[in-house]
Amino acid sequence: MTEVLLYLLGIAIILAGLAVSIALHEIGHLVPAKLFGVKVTQYMVGFGKTLWSRKKGETEYGVKAIPLGGYVAMTGMYPPQKPGEAPRASTTGFLNSVVEEGAGPVKRASRGDVVAEIERVGDPVPAAGGGGPGGSALDEEGPRRGLGGLVDDARLASAETIEAGEDHRTFYRLPVWKKIVIMLGGPLMNLVLAFVFFGIVLVGFGLPQSSTTLGSVSQCLLSASSTATACGSGDPAAPAAEAGLRPGDRVIEADGTAIESWEQFRGIVGDAPGRALRVTIERDGAQEELRLTPVANERAVVDESGQPVTDANGDPVTETVGMIGATPASETVSQPITAVPAFVGQNVERVVGVVVRLPERMVDIWNAAFGTEERDANGPMSVVGVGRLAGEVVSLDEAPVAARAQMMFGLLGSLNVALFVFNLVPLMPLDGGHIAGALYEGAKRGIARLRRKPDPGPIDTAKMVPVTFAVVVVLGAMSALLMYADIVKPVSLFG
């Protein structure tokens, strides 16, 4: 029972961390928007039914039932198509932005229902309670269908959201740099959180690394290509065992060189197959000198991250080096704060690699979910998968509390790196899509100035509404597949 409760506690911790990360992400949009004078009507954490809200000034702050996102509703994300047409309110945030941008003049209570809004694409008939007094311009023109109708719906929804005399407080009127600052605020908040969480991991807890103390000594040497799991009668004896080395011995000097790290000792041994080395060790507080002759043996080649290197055929690459049949003990070492940026950078690079190869990764996820293939532990996963990992970590009885806390902070750091990278993908409705639009607008206006042409004005982002819906459908399908795979064939930290 205790294990189950701890497992549920782990899930609750990661959900709370996700909610805080989302809330701070949206604050990253909210604060600069208000500083730049944009009218913000809503700040919401979550989607779906509103659980709690309170209005302060002109902004409604609240929490919704589904903690898988959030949004800040700003007026005037779209410019008018013609002079005199009012802009409309729109939002930051993933799902809610899509719903707002694709909706016609419908009742506000239906904004969180993504499926219903997708079904209404191109249908301008107002829902009950929508349209305002006198109906809308669409009532006179008849229904508009297709992509053009969807774009028109987005523009014409402004009448009920922009109050008279507040066009100057719309998002689309901002200079390009202010638009970029507002849209970058959310992802940058996640990056700051990643620095905080990984800083706690590296500086507060430390990272495990190989020490110069022996953790185990083998009785024989097995080559990298061997499938044996135990020593046989014909296997050569391990030089470390022959020389009398024991677990707990600390290597002080090898071949006249003072040893400061296991990698240094490993390099000296690897370069000396068949050559006797003088090795000084410390055992029970006293120093001893031993003779050690490494034996040439096959070893798998690994990259900087410790992953095996494979050739063009997918076979492991090996090298012949001197080996002694001993492995180091691991110790946790606190890192300097200067190590945090590089650590965060490595995580960003890794997530970018996953995003770039996302179509290929999703095929692998499909094959694993509906076939016999194994899940890639370094592949994408949904919040369901992250929650399961958190449950495993917290319910791991044999691990010290400090180690479990360290892993939880690491998960939260990785989650915020994923939010940072994913939100910068240059597709609507993600923040990166709005940033790309602002950059395009800046380039277009700059070229017009150089050519001494009239200012073309803000770009018509309403034209991207059909793309927005397409992106949401694709991302929704991928999310559903990931959740299913995380249920039927989850990734486990401990096998």
Secondary structure as UniProt FT lines:
FT   HELIX           2..35
FT   TURN            36..37
FT   STRAND          40..56
FT   TURN            57..58
FT   STRAND          59..78
FT   TURN            83..84
FT   STRAND          88..91
FT   HELIX           95..102
FT   HELIX           108..110
FT   TURN            111..112
FT   HELIX           114..119
FT   TURN            120..122
FT   TURN            128..129
FT   TURN            133..134
FT   HELIX           137..141
FT   HELIX           146..156
FT   HELIX           157..160
FT   TURN            164..165
FT   HELIX           167..169
FT   HELIX           171..173
FT   HELIX           176..199
FT   HELIX           200..205
FT   STRAND          207..217
FT   TURN            224..225
FT   TURN            233..234
FT   HELIX           239..243
FT   TURN            247..248
FT   STRAND          250..254
FT   TURN            255..256
FT   STRAND          257..258
FT   HELIX           262..270
FT   TURN            273..274
FT   STRAND          277..283
FT   TURN            284..285
FT   STRAND          286..292
FT   STRAND          295..300
FT   TURN            304..305
FT   TURN            312..313
FT   STRAND          318..323
FT   STRAND          326..333
FT   HELIX           337..339
FT   HELIX           340..356
FT   HELIX           358..370
FT   TURN            377..378
FT   HELIX           383..394
FT   TURN            397..398
FT   HELIX           401..423
FT   TURN            428..429
FT   HELIX           431..450
FT   TURN            451..452
FT   HELIX           461..464
FT   HELIX           465..488
FT   TURN            493..494
//
